[in-house]
Amino acid sequence: MANRELTEKIASLLLSSGIDPAGLSLMIVGGGGNNQVFSVDLNAGRYLAKAYFNHPADTRDRLGAEYAFLSHASAIGLKNVPTPIVCSAQDHLGIYEFIDGNKLTANELQPTHVRSAAQFIAALNARGHANNALSEKLPTASEACFSVAQHLEMVDRRLLRLQEITDDDDLSRKAKNLIGRIAGTWHGHRLRIAGATVPDLHDDDRCISPSDFGFHNALLKSDGQLCFIDFEYAGWDDPAKMIGDFFCQPAVPVSQTYFDDFVTTAVSYSTRPEILRERARLLLPAFQLKWCCIMLNEFLPAAAKRRQFADPTLSLEQRQRMQFDKTEHFFHSWLV
C-alpha cells in the first residue's frame, strides 16, 4: 500500500471513530515478521497503526485475532496492553494506543519482569474474566492444540514442510542437514512423550493465550511497568503451549530457573495446577523443537513473502542466514 493511500485510509478510520485526523503524519517504527507498524502523529495526539500482511495462501486472520484479544483485555480492565481504537478488516488495518517504551534485552531481564508476565496470564484467565461475551468470541490460537497427540502431530507437520525445501545452494544444503539432525532428535523425544501417561486437558483448563508470548513482545515503560504487545496469534489454547512458547522464544531467552514460579502464578486460574505444570514440563522438548522449525521458516516461500512485506530492506539470503545461525545456536544450546 503506497504511503499516500495508507495515510488516507488511516485518516478515514480515525474520523470514523471520532478522532480528528488533522495534522496526520506517519513514521514507520518497525514491524513484526508479518506486518508494518507506524506511529501516527496528529494534532490530537499519537497513535499506532498496523498494516497486516494479507495473502490467499495465508488464511490466518491476524488483525481479527489481535483486535479481539485486545478488546477482551480492555473489557476486563487490563492496563498493560495497548487499547484498541478502531480497525478495518477490509483494509487489513488496525489503530491502537501508542505505547512509549523500550524493548528489553536478555541482560536486563529481572525476576520482577517474569512475575509480571505470569500475572498477566493469570489476569487474562481469572475466573469470570475468561467467561464473558468477548472471550467467547476469541478464536483458537494459531496452531492451537488440546491433546498430547495434537502437539506431536504439529511438530511432525512442521518438520515435514521443512524437509521439502530444495537444496540448490550451499546455505539451503546446510539447512537441510540441520533439519535432518532436528528430525533425528525429535524421534527420541516423540517416543518418550507419546509413551507417557498424561491426564486429558479439561475444558476449564484451557487458557486465553497471547501466543508467541515472551519479552520480544513487550515494552518497558519509563515508570518501570511492562506493556505486552503483538497478539496476531492469540486465542484459546493449551496452557502447556503458552508456557512452552514463553520459555522457548529465542529473541529474549528466559531461564528455566523461573519455570516453577512462572507456572504457579500463570495457571492459578485452574483447580489442577500441578497437573498443568507436569504437562508443560513433559511437552517442553516438543516446543523447543517446534521453535527450531519456526526459525527455519525463512526457507519456506510463504513465510518469506510475509517477512519481505514486513521488512523489505533485508534480502532473502540475509534473512535465511540470520535464521539459520539462530536455529543452530538454539538447537545446540537446548537439544544436543
Buried (B, 14 or more C-beta within 10 A) or exposed (E): EEEEEBBBBBBBBBEEEEBEBEEBEBEEEEBBBBBBBBBBBBEEEEBBBBBBBBEEEBEBBBBBBBBBBBBBBBEBEBEBBBBBBBBBEEBBBBBBBBBEBEBBEEEEBEEEBBBBBBBBBBBBBEEEBBEEEBBEEBBBBBBBBBEBEBBBEBBEEBBEBBEEBEBEEEBBEBBBEBBEBBBEBBEEBBEEBEEEEBEEBEEEBBBBBBBBBBBBBBBBEEEEEBBBBBBBBBBBBBBBBBBBBBBBBBEBBBEEEBBEEBBBBBBBBBEBBEBBBBBBBBBBBBBBBBBBBBBBBBBBEEBBBBBBBBBEEEEBEEBBBEBBEBBBEBBEEBBE
